[in-house]
């Protein structure tokens, strides 16, 4: 009886698999690889404008 309950619990149990987590990490890494240069470019442009206006 207990073994049947445990088996049913394991079938119903929800969660993330390792593959799901790896896919999510890869997507976050790709987004970061795209966005970091964009933000760095904006930062450099802002610094260049500050230097230009301070002279």
C-alpha positions in Angstrom: 0.0 0.0 0.0 2.7 2.5 0.9 4.8 1.6 -2.2 1.8 2.4 -4.4 1.4 5.8 -2.7 5.1 6.6 -3.2 4.9 5.6 -6.8 1.9 7.9 -7.4 3.6 10.7 -5.6 6.6 10.4 -7.8 4.5 10.5 -10.9 2.6 13.6 -9.8 5.7 15.4 -8.5 6.4 18.5 -10.6 9.8 20.2 -11.0 12.6 21.2 -13.3 14.9 18.7 -14.9 18.6 19.2 -15.4 18.0 19.8 -19.1 15.4 22.5 -18.3 17.9 24.2 -16.0 20.7 24.0 -18.6 18.4 25.5 -21.3 17.5 28.4 -19.0 21.1 29.0 -18.1 22.1 29.0 -21.8 19.3 31.5 -22.7 20.3 33.8 -19.9 24.0 33.6 -21.1 23.0 34.4 -24.7 20.9 37.4 -23.5 23.8 38.6 -21.3 26.2 38.2 -24.2 24.0 40.4 -26.4 23.1 43.0 -23.7 26.4 43.6 -22.0 28.1 45.2 -25.1 25.0 47.3 -25.7 25.1 48.7 -22.1 28.9 49.2 -22.3 28.5 51.2 -25.5 25.9 53.4 -23.8 28.2 53.9 -20.8 31.1 54.9 -23.1 29.0 57.3 -25.0 27.8 58.9 -21.8 31.4 59.3 -20.6 32.5 60.7 -23.9 29.7 63.3 -23.7 30.6 64.2 -20.2 34.2 64.7 -21.1 33.2 66.8 -24.2 30.9 69.1 -22.2 33.3 69.5 -19.3 36.0 71.0 -21.5 
